[in-house]
Structures are given as structure tokens and as C-alpha cells.
Amino acid sequence: MTTLTAPAPAQGLDRRLVTLGVVVVLGAIMSIIDATAVNVATRTLAADFGASITSVQWVLTGYMLGLAAVIPVTGWATERFGARRVWITALLLFLAGSALAGLAWSMPSLIAFRVVQGIGGGMIIPVAQTILAQAAGPSRMGRVMGFIGMPMLLGSVAGPIVGGLIISTAGWRWIFLANLPLGVIAVVAALRLLPRSATRPASLDVRGLLLLCGGVTLFVYATTEAGRPGGLDDPRTWTIAGAAALLIALYVLHARRGPALIDIALFRNRGFAAAAVTNVVVAVALFGVLVLLPLYWQVVRGHGALATGLLLTPQALGAAVAMPLAGRLTDRLGAGVVVPTGIVLGLIGTAAYTQLSADTPAVLLAVALFVLGLGLGATIMPSMAAAYQALPREVIPRATSAINTLQRMGASVGTTALAVILQREITARTPGLAALGPLPDATRTAVAPELATAFGHAFWIALAIAVIALLPALLLPRAKA
């Protein structure tokens, strides 16, 4: 296990660093709330445009494809043009996509504008992390990652609640149009408060761009298709997945020969490699769980989107409690102590959900979700901080692209895997029930015990994946005085 020298405790989060954090959080939280709020609008969009649910799913898929395509190139763009310029460009693209999506006149136009939104949104989080990581330095990395992580997580939980409120009062268009005032504030704040960042000549690796961006985009598309009913048995899905694997393998061969879009030599650094692998495995488990939790309350217990969002708030509260403490402890003790502890807490919280029944007390599930939130708050951002602590400042932009690309792929795998497992469990136990949508009360009451058992089995898989995350987490660096 590697060690790192503990920093001087006097180094706190100064006014300049807090100002930078507030500026980037303004933009980041906007994109996160929007991405999760749209998830609750699919049936409303289908009714408004007279489209099938399959067509409406492209509103979500288009955003994810735009996001996946742009993440690998963000590091190069940050080096070449400076973080400030790329940040403002990302915000403007996201705002343009939001305004156009709010004015969309057809389903194809809405899908196209969501792709524009995704391109802007895909750059926002990596550039935000780069700005703060370069400003913080190794000694404050844990605290600054906790600082930015808490509002981001709260935004992801608030999204379904905000989406439900907007749809029930103002209509679905305002999910997108509501971004405009907050986005304008974020752009003005960036223009006034973000310092001009250094740039350096960096030639664009065009071959790497085509290979990696194409491979990642096809990978996300393949996993999205695989998550749909019957998608895993469709030869077309496996053809797309094979093409994605081929492009990514060709990129690795290309990157080994010289300078590339993302330098795979970063993974020779043991601390960075351990942090990257931990992030990927945790992303698989985490995003899988985030698919299962709301579906349980909606499918088994019959709650609507707004009530489901409120029932998921204990997770955000747990993370909000853990993140500041985890950030300080990461800087003092190292991620090798904090992250395994967080994973164990996550395992305890997830274990309770393996025992689901149709009438499991909501209080028990809320407590388990709070513990899961504690684990989440002590895992994602501390492992991200460990990755940055292991590297010199000048390579942070491309390192950020590497980690976010892997996280996006891990999230796609986790979301698809748990959705497919759940769907197959439900189909096996209730052969006449193939959909995960709302059920008539009489039908839901009759099949609720079998549905709950299916969810419990899916949570067992999520638990097993989270156990695997302990292995790389134990290799993360610990501080040594």
C-alpha cells in the first residue's frame, strides 16, 4: 500500500478557493438537476407529442450520447484554450440546448437539442473538477472535492422533486427554460470571478479523437440498448458493443505509441490507477442502485415521482453529513483509510435492501438509505481526490477526462446490468408482467410480494459489485506523518 506525507493542518480552504467552488457549483448543479429532472417527464412528453415511450427514451439517450462523446476531448480543450474559456463555452452550449429544448416543436427537434445540451453538460463536471483540483493542490484535495461534491449530490436528489413540481404546475418545457436564469448567473459569475487560466500548445490527436470518442459513444449507446426489454438478446446490440470494443482497443494501441488524447501512461501511477479502478467499480454499483431505489417505490409501493423523490432524500442527507468530514479525513489520513470505510457503510446500507418485502417499514428503509448516503459521501469524492493527489498539476486536465470517461462507462454498465437483471427477475416471477411502469392498484397488490423479491435479488448483485470495490480501495494511499 502506498503512503503519502500528511499536509500541514494549517492549510484551509481560503476565500479564493471557496469563491472558485461557488462559481463552478452554480454551473454544475444546474446541469445535474436538469439531467435528473427530465427522467420523470417521459410519459408527459409521450402524451404531448403523441410519441411512443421508445421514441421518448431518445430524449434521455441523446443527452447521454452527447455527454459521452465530449468527455474524452475535454482535457485537451482545457490545456489548449484554458479552463475559464472551456467552462464558459460549456455553460453557453448547455444554455443554448436548454432554450432550444424548451421551444422544441417535435420529438426529433427535442432529441437534437438534448444532444446539444449533453455536449455542454459533458464538459461542465470535468472542467469544474479541473479548476478546483489545480487551485487546491494535493494538501487540500479531499476538502475541496467534498466541497463540490455535496451540492452536486443534493442536486441529483433534488432533480426528480423539481421535475415533478414543474410538470405538475408549469409544464415540461419549464424543466429546460428554468435553466436560463441560473445559467446566466453562472456565466456572469465566471466572467467576473474565474481567473484567466494558463494555456499551452497542445495539438489535437485527431486519430485518438475518432477512436476514443467513437468507441465511448458506441459503448454508451450499446449499454442503453441492452437495458431495454429484449435488447440484450438483439444481435444489433452486440454488434454495436463489438464495434465499441474494437475502437477502444485500437485507441489503446494508438496511445501506447506516443502522445494521445488521453495518456494511458497515467495508469502506471499506482495511486492514480487504484483511484480510477475504485471509481469505476463504485460507479457500476452506485448507478445500479440509483436505478433500483426509485423503481422499488414506484413499481412495488405505487408512489408517484414527487413522493419517490422525497423518499430518497435520506441518501442525500447522509452524504451531506459525510462529505465534509470525509474530505478533511482524506487530507489528514489518506483515501486508503476513508474510502474502504465508506464502502463498508455502503455495503451495510445496501444489505438492508436485499431483504425487501412488499411492506418493509419505510422508516427502516430510510435509515438504511441514510447509511448508504454516508458511504457514498465517503467514497466517490475521496477516491477522486486520491487520483489528483498522485499527479502533478499540469496533467490534471487529461487525468480528469480519463476518470470521467471511465466513470461514464461504469455508470452505463451499472445502470444497464441492474435494469436487465431486475427485468428478468420480474419476468421470471410474474410472466404476464413485462413492464416496469405504474400498475393498477389491484394488480400491484397481487404481485407486490413477487416484485419485492425480484428487487431484493437485484440488490444482492449490487451488493456483490460493491464488495469488489473494496479490493482497489485498499490500495489507495494512506497518509504518513
Residue, then its C-alpha position, 0 to 999 in steps of 0.5 A: m500500500t502506498t503512503l503519502t506525507a500528511p499536509a500541514p493542518a494549517q492549510g484551509l480552504d481560503r476565500r479564493l478557493v471557496t469563491l472558485g467552488v461557488v462559481v463552478v457549483l452554480g454551473a454544475i448543479m444546474s446541469i445535474i438537476d436538469a439531467t435528473a429532472v427530465n427522467v420523470a417527464t417521459r410519459t408527459l412528453a409521450a402524451d404531448f407529442g403523441a410519441s411512443i415511450t421508445s421514441v421518448q427514451w431518445v430524449l434521455t439517450g441523446y443527452m447521454l450520447g452527447l455527454a459521452a462523446v465530449i468527455p474524452v476531448t475535454g482535457w485537451a480543450t482545457e490545456r489548449f484554450g484554458a479552463r475559464r474559456v472551456w467552462i464558459t463555452a460549456l455553460l453557453l452550449f448547455l444554455a443554448g440546448s436548454a432554450l432550444a429544448g424548451l421551444a422544441w416543436s417535435m420529438p426529433s427537434l427535442i432529441a437534437f437539442r438534448v444532444v446539444q445540451g449533453i455536449g455542454g453538460g459533458m464538459i461542465i463536471p470535468v472542467a469544474q473538477t479541473i479548476l478546483a483540483q489545480a487551485a487546491g493542490p494535493s494538501r487540500m484535495g479531499r476538502v475541496m472535492g467534498f466541497i463540490g461534491m455535496p451540492m452536486l449530490l443534493g442536486s441529483v436528489a433534488g432533480p426528480i422533486v423539481g421535475g415533478l413540481i414543474i410538470s405538475t404546475a408549469g409544464w415540461r418545457w419549464i424543466f429546460l427554460a428554468n435553466l436560463p436564469l441560473g445559467v446566466i448567473a453562472v456565466v456572469a459569475a465566471l466572467r467576473l470571478l474565474p481567473r484567466s487560466a494558463t494555456r499551452p500548445a497542445s495539438l489535437d490527436v485527431r486519430g485518438l479523437l475518432l477512436l476514443c470518442g467513437g468507441v465511448t459513444l458506441f459503448v454508451y449507446a450499446t449499454t442503453e440498448a441492452g437495458r431495454p426489454g429484449g435488447l440484450d438478446d438483439p444481435r444489433t446490440w452486440t454488434i454495436a458493443g463489438a464495434a465499441a470494443l474494437l475502437i477502444a482497443l485500437y485507441v489503446l494501441h494508438a496511445r501506447r505509441g506516443p502522445a494521445l488524447i488521453d495518456i494511458a501512461l497515467f495508469r502506471n501511477r499506482g495511486f492514480a490507477a487504484a483511484a480510477v479502478t475504485n471509481v469505476v467499480v463504485a460507479v457500476a454499483l452506485f448507478g445500479v442502485l440509483v436505478l433500483l431505489p426509485l423503481y422499488w417505490q414506484v413499481v412495488r409501493g405505487h408512489g408517484a415521482l414527487a413522493t419517490g423523490l422525497l423518499l430518497t432524500p435520506q441518501a442525500l442527507g447522509a452524504a451531506v453529513a459525510m462529505p465534509l468530514a470525509g474530505r478533511l479525513t482524506d487530507r489528514l489520513g489518506a483515501g486508503v483509510v476513508v474510502p474502504t470505510g465508506i464502502v463498508l457503510g455502503l455495503i451495510g446500507t445496501a444489505a438492508y435492501t436485499q431483504l425487501s418485502a412488499d411492506t418493509p417499514a419505510v422508516l427502516l428503509a430510510v435509515a438504511l438509505f441514510v447509511l448508504g448516503l454516508g458511504l457514498g459521501a465517503t467514497i466517490m469524492p475521496s477516491m477522486a481526490a486520491a487520483y489528483q493527489a498522485l499527479p502533478r498539476e499540469v496533467i490534471p486536465r487529461a487525468t480528469s477526462a480519463i476518470n470521467t470517461l471511465q466513470r461514464m462507462g461504469a455508470s452505463v454498465g451499472t445502470t444497464a446490468l441492474a435494469v436487465i437483471l431486475q427485468r428478468e427477475i420480474t419476468a421470471r416471477t410474474p410472466g404476464l408482467a413485462a413492464l416496469g411502469p405504474l400498475p393498477d392498484a389491484t394488480r400491484t397488490a397481487v404481485a407486490p410480494e413477487l416484485a419485492t423479491a425480484f428487487g431484493h435479488a437485484f440488490w444482492i448483485a449490487l451488493a456483490i459489485a460493491v464488495i469488489a470495490l473494496l479490493p482497489a480501495l485498499l490500495l489507495p494511499r494512506a497518509k504518513a506523518 
